[in-house]
Amino acid sequence: MREKILTFIEKNSRIDLKELAIILGVDEASVVNELQKMEEEHIICGYHTLIDWDKAGIEKVTALIEVRVTPQRGMGFDKVAERIYNYPEVNSVYLISGGFDFMVTIEGKTLREVSQFVSDKLSPLDSVLSTKTNFILKKYKDHGTVMAEQAKDERIEM
């Protein structure tokens, strides 16, 4: 039942719990109890809203920053990751494979704000060897949701 609940709420965290219970074929109290247990166990870590900031008319710059680091003795990458994710500007930190160790995502109001974070806060960290900043120019799909306007077929039906 957990996997089914997680699958549904991952796509729509606002689904009515009574409706979810009907879909799963269980009573609403079972769904509520299971959700509460998963929140307490930190399986469910939060509920988020996906916003198209461009349509909202609010300027935001999102950057994906690849970071190469020297892991700390006895702590590996965890301590370095903790130092990075404790910055309020940082949205996410992932340990990745490939030429870099971490993928860090941040949002700022301007390119300058993001680049200042990289040059003033991230790059000077003792363990950081190098960074590569990639700016998102346009979102087509985010968290499974298509963000781009769908092309309309303007052909005439016969």
N, C-alpha and C positions, 0 to 999 in steps of 0.2 A: 504494500500500500504506500510506503514511503516514496518509492521511486515514482509511482504514478502521481502522487501529490506534488512532488518536486518538479516533475515534467510539466504539469499544468501551471503551477504558479510561476515557473521560470518564464513562461510565455506571457502570462497575465496574472500579476500579483494582486490584481483587484477583483479577481473572480469571486463571485458570491459563494460563501462557504456552503450554503444550503444547496446551491447548484452543483458545486464540486462533490458534495456527498452523494447526490443523486447520480451523477456521472460514475462515481466509484462504486455505487451500490452499497453504501454504508450510511450510518446515521451521522448527523452533523456534529454531534458531541465527539465522535471518534476522530473526525477530521480536525476539529479544534484542539483536542488533546494531542494528536500526533504533531500538529504544527507547533504547539507550545513546547513539546519535548525536543523537536528539532531545533528550535530557537535556543533552548537552554543548552543543548549539546553543540551549539555553534555550527550546525550543519547548514541552517539558514542564517546567513550573516547579516542580512539587511534587505530592505525593499527599496528599489530605485525606480525613478521615473526617467524615461528616455525622452529628451527634449531636442527638438530641431531649433537650435539657437539662431540659425540664419532666418528662419521664418518668424521667430520671435523678435527679430530686429535688434538683437543684442550681439555685439562683437565679441567673439571668443577665438583664441588661437590655441589649437591643441598640438602638442609636440610629442613625438615618440623619440625618446633618447636612449640610444644604445650606450652602455657603459661597460668598459673593461676595468676590472679591479684586481688587486692582489688580495686573496682571501686571508683572513687573520688566523694565526696559528691557534689551534685548539677550538676555533669557533667556525671555521669555514666561511661561507658566504653570509650566514645568518646575521652576524653582527653588523656587517657592512650594509646589508639590506635594511636593517633596523634604523641605522643612521639616516639612510636615504628616505625611507617611508615616513619618518617622523617630521619631515618638512611639511607644513600645511599645503604648500603648492602641489605636492605630489598626489596624484590620483591612484596610481598603481605601480607596483614593482614586481617584476617577474624574473626568476632565474631562467635563463634561456640557453639553448645549445648554439653552437656556431662560433663566429669570431669574437663575439662579445659575451659578457657574463649576465648582464641585466638588461631588461627593457623597462624603462621608466616612462610613464605618461604623466604629463602635466598640462594644465590649462592656464592661460593668462589672458589679459586684455589686449596685449600687443605683442608683436614679435620681439620687441626690445625687452619687455618684461620677462619673457621666456628666456631669451639669451642672457639676460642679467642673472637669472636664477642659475643657469648652467655655469656661467663664468665666475660668479661671486660665491655660490654655495656648493654646487655639485663638484665641479672640477677641482677645487682646492682640498677636498677631503683626502686624508693621508692615503687611503687605499685605492683611490681612483687613478688609473693609469691614463685612460683616454675616454673621450665621449664622441658620439656622432649624433647630431640632432636632425630629425626629420620632421617637417611641419606637414600637418594634414591640410590639404588644399580644398578637398571636397569629400563629404561622406556620401557614399552610395548605399551602404548597408551597415547598420550598427546593431550589435546584439541581436542579430537575426531579423531585424526590421529594415525593410527597404526605405531609405531616406530620400532617394532621388525621385523626381517626378517621372511617372511612367509616360513613355511616348504614346501619343494617341494615334490610332490608325485613322487617317483622314480619307481613306478610300470609301467610295459610295457602295453600299450593299445593293445587290441586284435581286 
